[in-house]
Amino acid sequence: MANSICNVKTVKGSLVVKAVDNLTKLQTVQNAAARVVTGTRKFDHITPVLRQLHWLPVCQRITFKLAMITFKCLHGLAPSYLAEVCTPVSSVVGPGRWQLRSVNSGALVVPRTRTTIG
């Protein structure tokens, strides 16, 4: 994925830096748990251990969970409060609106949110 959560360029002192630091810490915890479960030594490679346990690395798991939630929203398997947020671009196009090239791409509308606090 081009917009992966873990491939974000960070700005020093921003919330993005803290989020990436937290993901790194979470990956460290997952690695430690995998070592405890399998009895792997500290300096052994962790990737084969995660594969043996069928565990995705943290960033890949987040991407997978987002993809699953989106799939469920689009196929009517998610709760209504999530399904109403996932609006295909094709359903927004109507009379008086321009036909976008993204209509046939399966893209979703990104709802506007407030970015200021207070």
Contacts in CASP RR format, 6 or more apart in sequence:
PFRMAT RR
TARGET T0000
AUTHOR 0000-0000-0000
METHOD contacts of the structure
MODEL  1
MANSICNVKTVKGSLVVKAVDNLTKLQTVQNAAARVVTGTRKFDHITPVL
RQLHWLPVCQRITFKLAMITFKCLHGLAPSYLAEVCTPVSSVVGPGRWQL
RSVNSGALVVPRTRTTIG
1 63 0 8 1.000
4 59 0 8 1.000
4 63 0 8 1.000
5 23 0 8 1.000
5 59 0 8 1.000
5 62 0 8 1.000
5 63 0 8 1.000
6 20 0 8 1.000
6 23 0 8 1.000
6 59 0 8 1.000
8 16 0 8 1.000
8 20 0 8 1.000
10 16 0 8 1.000
10 17 0 8 1.000
10 20 0 8 1.000
11 17 0 8 1.000
23 58 0 8 1.000
23 59 0 8 1.000
23 62 0 8 1.000
26 58 0 8 1.000
27 57 0 8 1.000
27 58 0 8 1.000
27 59 0 8 1.000
30 50 0 8 1.000
30 55 0 8 1.000
30 57 0 8 1.000
30 58 0 8 1.000
31 46 0 8 1.000
31 50 0 8 1.000
34 40 0 8 1.000
34 46 0 8 1.000
34 49 0 8 1.000
34 50 0 8 1.000
34 53 0 8 1.000
34 55 0 8 1.000
35 41 0 8 1.000
35 42 0 8 1.000
35 44 0 8 1.000
35 46 0 8 1.000
35 49 0 8 1.000
37 53 0 8 1.000
38 49 0 8 1.000
38 52 0 8 1.000
38 53 0 8 1.000
40 46 0 8 1.000
40 49 0 8 1.000
50 56 0 8 1.000
50 57 0 8 1.000
55 61 0 8 1.000
56 64 0 8 1.000
69 78 0 8 1.000
69 82 0 8 1.000
70 86 0 8 1.000
70 108 0 8 1.000
71 77 0 8 1.000
72 78 0 8 1.000
72 82 0 8 1.000
73 82 0 8 1.000
73 83 0 8 1.000
73 85 0 8 1.000
73 86 0 8 1.000
74 86 0 8 1.000
74 88 0 8 1.000
76 83 0 8 1.000
78 86 0 8 1.000
85 111 0 8 1.000
86 108 0 8 1.000
87 108 0 8 1.000
87 109 0 8 1.000
87 111 0 8 1.000
88 106 0 8 1.000
88 107 0 8 1.000
88 108 0 8 1.000
88 109 0 8 1.000
89 100 0 8 1.000
89 102 0 8 1.000
89 103 0 8 1.000
89 105 0 8 1.000
89 106 0 8 1.000
89 107 0 8 1.000
89 108 0 8 1.000
89 109 0 8 1.000
90 103 0 8 1.000
90 104 0 8 1.000
90 106 0 8 1.000
92 109 0 8 1.000
93 99 0 8 1.000
93 100 0 8 1.000
93 103 0 8 1.000
END
